[in-house]
Amino acid sequence: MKYGLTIPQKGALDFVSLGALVHRLDPGIIPFRKATECRIHVSGGEFNVAANLADCFGLHTGIVTAMADYPIGDLIAERVKAMGVRAFYRRFKHNGVNGPNMATVYSDMGHGVRAPVVFYNRANEAAALLKPGDLDWPSIFAGGVRWFHSGGIFASLSETTGQVILEGIRAAKAAGAVISFDLNFREKLWNIWGGRERAAETLGRIASEVDVLVGNEEDLQKGLGIAGPEVAAKSKLDPSAFFGMIDNVIRQYPQIKVVATTMREVHSTNRHGWAAVAWIDGRTCASPSCDLEIYDRVGGGDGFASGLFYGLLTGEEPEEAVNLGWAHGALLTTFPGDTTMATIDQVRSFARGGSARIQR
C-alpha cells in the first residue's frame, strides 16, 4: 500500500474510464458566427484521461461508453482506436433523423483579450440514455483492472448516468480497483435538469465511494457543497485556499486518500500561469509554476489528471506524481485538440525543469 491506496500490481487493463464520447468542432480563432470551416477533435473528459495514459504513458486502458451507429459514431470510434484505447460500447441505432446522437461541443480558440466561447448540442445524446444494467461489468473487468475513473460531466447528463457511475464503481471495487473521480463541475449541464442542489446530491453519493478526487475550490464548493476556507488566496496560483478546504473534504469523505487540482491564472487567452497541487494521504504537494503560451487550452486539466494517475500507478513519490501531471497538462496545451501528442520523455524532461530549447 502506498499513498494509502491499495493498487493491484497486475490487470489486463491498467485503467478504465466511464463517460461520454463527444466530437468538438473547432473553427480556430474565428468565432462561430463568422466561421467557414472547422477541425474535428474527439474528446470527453473521462475518455481524454484514458487516451493520454495509453498514447503518452503506454498503459493498457479502456473506455466504457455509448456509441451511436452512424458516420459521426464511426469517426469517433476510429479516433478512439487510434489512441490505443480499448472500447466497450453500448450501441444505439441512429434513426437517420434525430438520433440518438454523439454530442457536439462547439469551441472556438479565442485570442488575446477575446476569451474562448464554448456551447453544446447534446440533444438526444446516446450517453445520456445509459442506465444501470446496460453495461456488462463482469466481462469488462474479467481480466482484472487496476484503476477505474469517471467524472462530473458524465454524471450531469441525465438522471440515470450518476447511477451508472455508482454501478461501475461498485463493480470496479469488487475487482480490486482504485476509484478516481474528476468533479469537472459544468453549471450549464446541471442547470438543464437539476441545478446545484441535484449536482451536490448526485456527486456527493459518488464522492462517498471514491479514493482519489480531482477538483478545484469551485468544483468542491459548487459540486459537493463543501464550505470554502476562511483563508484567502494571494493569487490564482496560491494553493492556500485549496489546502484550506482539505480538512472539510476529508471530514465529509474520510475514505478519500488523494485530492488534487490544477491552478490557472489567466493573463490573456494565450498566456496563463500554471501550477498544480495535491493532498496525498496527509501530505501536501505543490508543483513548480510556469507561464504557458497556450495553443489550445481544452484538455489541460485532463492532461494533469493523466500524469498524476500515471505517477501514482507506477509508484512515484507524491511530489513527482504531481509534477508529472503538471508537466503533461502544460504540454497538452501546446497541441491542437483535447488529447495528448506528447511523449513520456518530453513529460519527464519538463517535470525535471526542462526548457523549450531546440532538441538536436
Buried (B, 14 or more C-beta within 10 A) or exposed (E): EBBBBEBBEEBBBBBBBBBBBBBBBBBBBBBBEEBEEBEBBBBBBBBBBBBBBBBBBEBBBBBBBBBBBBEBBEBBBEBBEEBBBBBBBBEBEBEEEEBBBBBBBBBBBBBEEEEBEBEBEBEBBBBBBBBEEEBEBEEBBEEBBBBBBBBBBBBBBBEBBBBBBBBBBEBBBEBBBBBBBBBBBBEEBBEEEBEBEBBBEBBBBBBBBBBBBBBBBEBBBBBBBBEBBEEEBEEBBBBEBBBBBBEBBBEBBEEBBBBBBBBBBEEEBBEBBBBBBBBBEEEBBBBBBBEBEBEBBBBBBBBBBBBBBBBBBBEBBBBBBBBBBBBBBBBBBBBEBBBBBBBBEBBBBBBEEBEEEEEE
